[in-house]
Structure formats: C-alpha cells, structure tokens
Amino acid sequence: MQLMTEDVVFLTSGNAPMRRKQFAEAFSAMAVIMDLTCRSNVQEITVSGDLALCWNLLEVSITRVEDGETRKHAGNVLTALRRGPDGQWRIWRDANLLTLV
C-alpha cells in the first residue's frame, strides 16, 4: 500500500476503475487462496518533473492453493507514477491489458 498514492486508480479491461480500498480488499482476499508469480520486462520509462510513465510487458501466473491449478496472464501495462513530497515515487494510475495465455 505504501507504493500507491491515496487517489490511485487501476484500469483493467472489462472492469470498472478500481480505487485503493477496493484494490486492497481484492488483493487481500486473493492472497489467501492464490499464489502469484510475476515477471515484468520494462520497455520504456519517461520522467518529466514529478510524473513518470512506465510501459512494461507483464506476465502473471496465478496458482490456486486448493488444487495447484495455474492460469497465466500476460500483456502490456502502462503505469503513471507521481513523486510525493517525501521524494518517493508511487503508483498514481495503472492500466493493464493482461489476457489469459
């Protein structure tokens, strides 16, 4: 949660925008029943003042703890980060186009 701004928004295909509280609740619920493995391949980073954009190719493997079934998702992600008054960079907006592979 420390990696996100208070007004963070996550955008995913086919879903309503997700805010910080919704993300935290969904992630906490999923972490109990799933194991996640992520691999990110950064394609580009652009910084202008206190705003940065990062485009990366993301691969996510989601394994159900109950039966070991794994689903893999991959796709492009564009993340906007803001530098806070403390100098730390945090996710401000995140749009991903992950699909089942």
QUITA-V771393 format. One record per residue. N is the residue number from 1. SS is DSSP state (alpha for helix, beta for strand, coil for the rest). OMEGA is omega in whole degrees, 0 to 359 (NA if undefined). NEAR is the number of other ideal C-beta (glycine too) atoms within 12 Angstrom. Layout:
<<N | SS | OMEGA | NEAR> <N | SS | OMEGA | NEAR>>
This chain:
<<1 | coil | 180 | 15> <2 | coil | 179 | 14> <3 | coil | 184 | 19> <4 | beta | 172 | 29> <5 | beta | 178 | 29> <6 | beta | 182 | 16> <7 | beta | 180 | 17> <8 | beta | 176 | 28> <9 | beta | 176 | 25> <10 | beta | 181 | 31> <11 | beta | 177 | 24> <12 | beta | 182 | 24> <13 | coil | 175 | 17> <14 | coil | 182 | 10> <15 | coil | 174 | 15> <16 | coil | 176 | 11> <17 | coil | 182 | 18> <18 | beta | 179 | 23> <19 | beta | 185 | 20> <20 | alpha | 182 | 25> <21 | alpha | 179 | 17> <22 | alpha | 179 | 19> <23 | alpha | 181 | 26> <24 | alpha | 180 | 20> <25 | alpha | 181 | 15> <26 | alpha | 181 | 19> <27 | alpha | 179 | 20> <28 | alpha | 179 | 14> <29 | alpha | 182 | 12> <30 | alpha | 183 | 18> <31 | alpha | 180 | 15> <32 | alpha | 186 | 14> <33 | alpha | 183 | 17> <34 | beta | 169 | 23> <35 | beta | 180 | 20> <36 | beta | 170 | 22> <37 | beta | 183 | 16> <38 | beta | 173 | 19> <39 | beta | 183 | 16> <40 | beta | 177 | 21> <41 | beta | 183 | 16> <42 | beta | 180 | 18> <43 | beta | 186 | 16> <44 | beta | 173 | 16> <45 | beta | 177 | 18> <46 | beta | 180 | 16> <47 | beta | 175 | 15> <48 | beta | 182 | 12> <49 | coil | 181 | 10> <50 | coil | 179 | 18> <51 | beta | 178 | 20> <52 | beta | 175 | 24> <53 | beta | 179 | 25> <54 | beta | 175 | 28> <55 | beta | 176 | 23> <56 | beta | 173 | 26> <57 | beta | 186 | 23> <58 | beta | 173 | 31> <59 | beta | 181 | 24> <60 | beta | 173 | 28> <61 | beta | 181 | 22> <62 | beta | 182 | 24> <63 | beta | 178 | 18> <64 | beta | 180 | 16> <65 | coil | 185 | 15> <66 | coil | 186 | 10> <67 | coil | 178 | 11> <68 | coil | 179 | 12> <69 | coil | 182 | 14> <70 | beta | 172 | 18> <71 | beta | 180 | 21> <72 | beta | 178 | 20> <73 | beta | 178 | 25> <74 | beta | 177 | 23> <75 | beta | 180 | 23> <76 | beta | 177 | 24> <77 | beta | 175 | 34> <78 | beta | 183 | 29> <79 | beta | 174 | 34> <80 | beta | 180 | 30> <81 | beta | 176 | 27> <82 | beta | 175 | 29> <83 | beta | 181 | 19> <84 | coil | 179 | 19> <85 | coil | 179 | 9> <86 | coil | 179 | 11> <87 | coil | 182 | 9> <88 | coil | 176 | 16> <89 | beta | 180 | 23> <90 | beta | 178 | 27> <91 | beta | 179 | 33> <92 | beta | 176 | 28> <93 | beta | 180 | 27> <94 | beta | 179 | 33> <95 | beta | 179 | 27> <96 | beta | 181 | 30> <97 | coil | 180 | 20> <98 | coil | 175 | 30> <99 | beta | 178 | 18> <100 | beta | 179 | 15> <101 | coil | NA | 15>>
